[in-house]
Amino acid sequence: MFENRPKDLIPVAEARKLLGVSPTKMAQLIKDEVVRHFPDLLDKRVKLVSESEVLSLKSGRKAA
């Protein structure tokens, strides 16, 4: 069921700090599917994103 989930998931708040963007901008990146998000299996209120996708976005490369 969760075999397609990346192994390097981090909370959206941490990703936002890595990118240096506002909560509004991060929400827009997720909405526009620039960054994929996944639910936290232990806390449904938390969204997780792939750290490698965030770092690729930060460095200017399109995430694979």
C-alpha positions in Angstrom: 0.0 0.0 0.0 2.8 2.4 0.9 5.5 1.0 -1.4 5.5 4.3 -3.5 6.2 6.5 -0.5 9.7 8.0 -0.6 12.0 6.9 2.3 13.3 10.4 3.0 10.1 12.1 4.2 10.3 15.2 6.3 7.5 17.5 7.8 6.3 20.3 5.6 7.5 22.8 8.3 11.0 21.5 8.0 10.9 21.6 4.2 9.6 25.2 4.4 12.6 26.2 6.5 15.0 24.4 4.0 13.5 26.4 1.1 13.2 29.6 3.1 9.6 30.2 2.0 6.4 31.3 3.8 3.7 28.9 4.8 1.5 30.3 2.0 4.2 29.7 -0.6 4.8 26.2 0.6 1.1 25.4 0.5 1.0 26.7 -3.1 3.9 24.5 -4.1 2.0 21.5 -2.7 -1.2 22.6 -4.3 0.5 23.0 -7.7 2.1 19.6 -7.2 5.6 21.0 -7.5 6.3 19.0 -4.4 4.4 15.8 -3.6 3.0 15.4 -0.1 2.1 12.3 1.9 0.1 11.9 5.1 2.0 11.1 8.3 0.9 7.6 9.3 1.1 8.5 13.0 -0.5 11.9 12.9 -3.0 12.7 10.1 -2.7 16.4 10.7 0.9 16.4 9.5 1.9 16.4 5.8 5.3 15.0 4.8 7.3 15.7 1.7 10.4 14.1 0.2 13.6 15.8 1.4 15.3 15.0 -1.9 12.5 16.7 -3.9 12.8 19.8 -1.7 16.6 19.9 -2.0 16.3 19.5 -5.8 13.8 22.3 -5.9 16.2 24.4 -3.8 19.1 23.8 -6.1 17.0 24.7 -9.1 16.7 21.2 -10.6 13.3 19.7 -11.3 12.7 16.7 -9.0 12.5 13.3 -10.6 
